[in-house]
């Protein structure tokens, strides 16, 4: 019943996109093509080689993603859609769908969501985190050579950790273990804020930009994301970008009714940016 009542992140993404399109004015005239900071719309489409780190909160202690399950790198998408109604004002949304899985023989006994998994059992473990972050940015400084501002966003963090057996082993008392599985989901809105900047090392051509956004939620947990990029404009409307992304570092303290998780998604990024 709880899963049926949980918000559907993808439906919220679609609703926000429809609202975004409805608010955008049709007339995009008046843009100064000699000023790279003078635009109405922007998008980033980026290929992200991410690696999950951290742990799930098991019944008898933390279950480490690397030590216990040996999660590796995987490829995913990281994107941005932005509307700039005024020179210093930005309305935007980030999206980062992350999902990875692994098959691994465990070397210690694990207890998760009331289910025990024994030594030498081969487990299929899947980790999913879907982050959709609508937000607002205000630039204190905005010049043709770049900008410096502060951003505020709400990170809609949807995550799920699931474990299932891939084969039986001889368990306690000489019995052969049967197929078992356990999973737990979490959906929380996490408001964050922090500084953001862009500076053109070569006017209208070569630039660096970055951002830090985070918040501490006292007894509940914390969330932080950071990014750093180097970009090169190949035309007035298009640039190539590469950098490093700490897409999220989330720690949610678990309870009997809430999934406990400490999850970091980070890695190199390469992609395109378009403005008009």
N, C-alpha and C positions, 0 to 999 in steps of 0.2 A: 504493500500500500504506500509506503514511504517513497519508493521509486516512482510511482505514478504521480505523486504530488510534487516531486522535485522539479524545479524549473528546467526547461530544455534549452541548453546553451545555443544550439544551432538555430532554434526558432527565435531566440533573442537576437542573434546575429542578423538574421533575415529582417526582423522588425526594425532594428537599428539602421540597416542599410536602406530600407524603404523610407524611413524618416529622413535619413541623410539626403537621399535623392530628392525628396519632396521639399526640403529646405533650401536646396541649392538653386540660386538664380540662373536663368538661362543665359543672360548677357554676361560675357566674360571680357568685354572690351576694356580698354584703359590700362592694360598691362604694359609696363616698361620693359622692353626686351633687353635693354642694356643692364638691367638690374636683376641678378639672379634671385634676389629675395622678394621681388615683386611678382607674385603669381596668385592664382585663385585656388588651384587644385594641385594635389601632389599624391603620387602613389609610390610605394616601394614594394617590389616583388623580389624576394630573396631566398636563396637556397642555403639551408642551415644544416651543418653536420654537427649534430648534438649528441651529447652523452649524458645519461641520467646518473646522478649520484645521490647518496643519502640512504634513508632506510624507511621501512614500514614499522609501525609499532605492533609487535607481536604480543601474544598473551603472556609470554615469559621474558620479554625483552625485545630490543630492536633487531630487525632482520635487514641486513645490509645488502644493498643492490649489487655491489661489486663483489664482496667477499663471499656471500652466500649464493648469489645467482649469476655472477659474471656477466652483467649487462655490458654490451659494447656500443660503439657509435652507430648512429642511424641518420638517414637523411629526412628532412621535413621542410615545410614551408614557413616563412615568417614574413608577414606583410603589414602594410600601413596604407590607410586611405585618409586623406586630409582635405579639409575645406578651410580656406583662409579668407573670411569675410572682410577683415580689415588688416591693415599693415601689421599690427602687433598681436592679432588674435588668431588662434588656430583651434579648430574643432576637428578631432581625429578619432580613429579607432585602430588599434593593433589586433592582430590575430596570430595565434601560434598553436596549431594542432600538433601535439606530440604523442606518439604511440610507439612503444618498442616491446619486444618480447624475446625470450630466451628459453632454450632447453638445457638443463644443467642437472648433473647428479650432485645432490647436496652431501656435505661431509659432516653435518651435525643435525640433530633433531630440531625441528621448527614447529612452533604452535602458532596458528594464525586463525583468528575468528572462530575459536572453539574446535579447530581441526588440527590434528597432529600429523606431521610429515616426518618420516623416519630416515635415518642415515642410509645412504646409498640409493634412495629413491630418485628416479629421474622425474623432474618437475618441469612443467611448462608454466612459465611466469610471464604475465603481461602487465605492463604499466602504462596507463594512459593519463595524460593531462591536457586539457583543452583550455586555453586562456584567451579570452576576448576582453579587450580593454578600451572602452570609450573614454575620452578625456578632453581636456582643455589646456591650452598653453597661452601664456601672456609673455611677450618679449619686452623686457625693460630697455634693451638696446636693439635697434634694427637698422642696419646700414647695408649698402651694397656689398661690403666685405664680410657680412655675417650678422649673427644675432646672439643675444644672451637672454634667456628667459627662465620661467619656472612653469612646471606642468603639474596638473592634478588629474588623476584618473581613477576609475574603479575597475579593478581586475576581477573579472568573473572567472573564478578558478574552479574548474570541474575536473576531478581526478578519480581514478579507480585503480585498485591493485587487486589482481586475481592470481591464484595459484591452483594448479590441478596436477594430478599425478599422470605420468606417462607409462608406468609399468609397475608391477608388484615386486616387492622384496620380502624376504623372510623377516617378519616382525617379532615382537616379544612373544615368548611362548611357542615359537616355531610356526606361527600362522603366516600365511601369505596375505600381504596387504591388498585391499581392494581399491577400486577407483574412488578418489575423493577430490573435492574441490572446495575452495573458500574464496570469497571476494567481499570487498567493501568499497563503497563510493562516498564521495564528499563533494558538495557544491557550496562555495562560500563567495560572497562579494568582499573584496579586500581593497579599501581605498588607500591610495599612496600618492606621494608628491615628491618633487625634487627638481634640481636645476637641469637645464638643457642648453646646448650651444651649437653654433656652426661658425667656422672661420675659414675664409678663402685665402689660402697661402699664395695662390696666383689668382688675380681678379677674374671672376666668372669662369674659372677653369678648374683648379685643383683646390680641394677643401678637406677639412677634418671636421667631424661632428661627434657628439656624444651626449649621453644623458644618464642620470642616476635617479631612480624613483624607489621609495621604500616607506615602510611604516612598521612600528612596533605596536602590537596589540595586547601588551601586558600578559595576562595569564592565558590568552587564547593562542598567541603565536606571533609570527612576524613574516614579512614579505619584502623582497628587494629585487630589482632588476637593473642592469646596467648595460651600456653598449658603447662601442667606440668604432668609428668608421673613417676610412680614407676614400674620397670620391674624386672622379675625374670626369668633367663634362665633355661629351663628344658632340654636343650641339646645344642649342638654347633650351631644348625641352627634355634632353636625355643625358644621364650620367651613369657611369659604371662605378660600383661600390664594393668594397671589401672590408672586413674587419672581424671583430670578436664580440660575441654576444653572451652575456649571462642573462638568458631569457627570463629566468625566474630562480629565486632561491626562497622557497616557502617552507615554513615550519608551522604545522598545526598540531597543537597538543591534543592527544587522544583522550576520549572518555568512553564510557560503556556504550554510548549512542553515537559517537563520532569517530571517524577514521583518524588515527594519528599518523602523521607523515612528515618526514623531512626530505624534501625533494629539491635537487639542483639540476637545471637543464642548461648546459653551456657548450660553446664550441664556435668554430670559425663560420663566417657568413660571407657569401658573395651574391651580388644581384644587380638590379637595375633600379633607377629612380627616374620618374617622369613628372614634369610640371607643365602646366598650361594655364 
